[in-house]
Amino acid sequence: MSVEDACHLLEERGALDRQPEDHSARIIEHVRGLLGGWMPSDLEAFYRERVRRVAEFWATAPTWNERMGWRTEDRIITQLLHVQAVPILSDGCGNLFGLDLSARACPPAVYFFDHEDGFSRPHWAAGSSLGKFLLLMADHDRSYDEHWPVDWWLSIDPDISKCPRAPPLWLAG
């Protein structure tokens, strides 16, 4: 599932909000510089889609304003570099979902990073690719409310247990 296809499906379901203006080219250039000149194609696609929110999760992307310039600190992107990841979404409680930069795998996996341990490591795999991760996050809260089986994620992302840096949530303990 590509990032573009996932965003299209989520927008049709009303589970995705986009930034009103397209500053993606400027954001991509800025983040590429923060990452040392390299950027995974899925991350570039995510920024081109201008994602602001997926369900209850807010995107962690730099914000540009024509009048004021950059409205966010570079730290929003660099706070997971020490664990070779870049933030994608925030859970609203200080935790982050980050795209793996460690192996330059294609497509890179997405992991959950806990603020309580200073984002020291990926705690669990949140998606084997960014596109599948976005679909999973759209149903995340609903799955808890409706008491779905713990491994419901496999219907969307059957490869999630193959993520190299951490196991899926139900195996993370």
C-alpha positions in Angstrom: 0.0 0.0 0.0 1.6 3.3 -1.1 1.4 6.4 1.0 -0.6 8.1 -1.7 -3.2 5.3 -1.9 -3.5 5.1 1.9 -4.1 8.9 2.1 -6.7 8.7 -0.6 -8.6 5.9 1.1 -8.4 7.7 4.5 -9.6 11.0 3.0 -12.6 9.2 1.5 -13.4 7.8 5.0 -13.0 11.2 6.6 -10.1 10.0 8.7 -7.4 12.3 7.2 -7.1 16.1 7.2 -4.6 17.9 5.0 -2.7 21.1 5.4 -4.7 23.8 3.6 -1.7 25.1 1.6 0.9 23.1 -0.3 4.4 23.9 1.0 5.6 20.3 0.5 8.5 21.2 -1.8 9.9 23.6 0.8 9.3 21.1 3.7 11.0 18.3 1.8 14.0 20.4 1.0 14.2 21.5 4.7 13.8 18.0 6.2 16.3 16.5 3.7 18.9 19.0 5.0 18.1 18.1 8.6 18.5 14.4 7.7 21.9 14.9 6.1 20.8 15.0 2.4 18.9 11.7 2.3 15.2 11.1 2.7 13.2 7.9 2.3 10.7 8.1 -0.6 7.8 7.2 1.7 8.6 10.3 3.9 8.7 12.5 0.8 5.4 11.1 -0.3 3.9 11.7 3.2 5.0 15.4 3.0 3.6 15.7 -0.5 0.2 14.5 0.7 0.2 17.5 3.2 -1.1 15.3 6.1 -2.2 17.3 9.1 -4.0 14.6 11.0 -4.9 10.9 10.7 -7.9 10.1 13.0 -6.9 11.4 16.4 -3.1 11.5 15.6 -1.4 14.7 14.6 1.3 14.8 11.9 4.8 15.9 13.1 5.9 17.9 10.1 7.6 21.3 9.9 5.1 24.1 9.2 5.8 27.0 6.9 4.0 30.3 6.8 4.6 32.8 4.0 4.6 35.7 6.4 6.6 34.2 9.3 8.7 31.5 7.8 9.2 28.3 9.7 6.6 28.1 12.5 8.0 24.9 14.2 11.4 24.2 15.6 13.8 21.8 13.8 13.6 19.6 16.9 10.2 18.3 15.7 12.1 16.4 13.1 15.4 15.7 14.8 14.2 14.5 18.1 14.4 10.8 17.0 17.6 11.0 15.0 19.6 9.5 18.0 17.6 6.3 17.4 17.7 6.5 13.6 14.1 7.5 13.0 12.1 10.5 12.0 8.7 11.4 13.6 5.6 10.9 11.6 2.6 11.2 14.0 2.1 12.1 17.7 -0.3 10.3 19.9 -1.1 13.6 21.8 0.5 12.3 25.0 4.1 13.0 24.2 4.8 9.7 22.4 5.8 9.5 18.7 5.5 7.2 15.8 8.7 7.3 13.8 9.8 6.1 10.4 12.9 3.9 10.5 16.1 5.4 9.1 18.5 2.7 10.4 18.8 0.4 7.4 17.5 2.5 4.6 15.1 -0.4 3.9 12.5 0.1 1.3 9.9 0.6 2.4 11.0 1.5 5.9 8.9 0.4 8.9 7.2 2.6 11.5 7.8 2.2 15.2 6.3 3.5 18.5 8.7 5.6 20.6 7.8 6.4 24.3 8.6 9.8 25.7 8.9 8.4 29.2 12.3 6.8 28.4 13.5 9.7 26.3 12.6 8.0 23.0 15.5 5.7 23.7 14.4 2.8 21.5 11.5 1.6 19.4 9.1 -0.1 21.7 6.9 -1.9 19.2 6.3 -2.1 15.4 3.5 0.1 14.3 3.6 -0.7 10.6 5.8 -2.5 8.1 5.4 0.5 5.8 4.2 4.0 6.1 1.1 3.4 3.9 0.0 0.4 6.0 0.8 2.3 9.2 -1.5 5.2 8.2 -4.4 2.7 7.6 -3.7 1.1 11.0 -3.8 4.4 12.8 -7.1 5.3 11.3 -8.7 2.4 13.1 -6.5 2.4 16.2 -8.9 4.1 18.7 -11.9 2.4 17.2 -10.3 -1.0 17.8 -10.0 -0.3 21.5 -13.5 1.1 21.8 -15.0 -1.9 20.0 -12.8 -4.5 21.7 -11.3 -5.9 18.5 -9.0 -8.9 18.8 -5.4 -7.8 19.6 -4.0 -9.1 16.3 -6.6 -7.3 14.1 -3.6 -5.4 12.6 -2.7 -8.5 10.6 -5.7 -8.0 8.3 -4.2 -4.7 7.1 -0.5 -5.4 7.6 0.4 -9.1 7.5 4.1 -8.2 7.4 4.2 -6.3 10.7 5.8 -9.1 12.6 8.8 -9.0 10.2 9.8 -5.5 11.3 13.5 -5.8 12.3 13.8 -3.4 15.3 10.8 -4.3 17.5 7.9 -6.8 17.5 4.3 -5.8 16.9 2.3 -4.4 19.9 0.7 -7.7 21.0 4.1 -9.4 21.1 6.0 -6.5 22.7 4.9 -7.3 26.3 
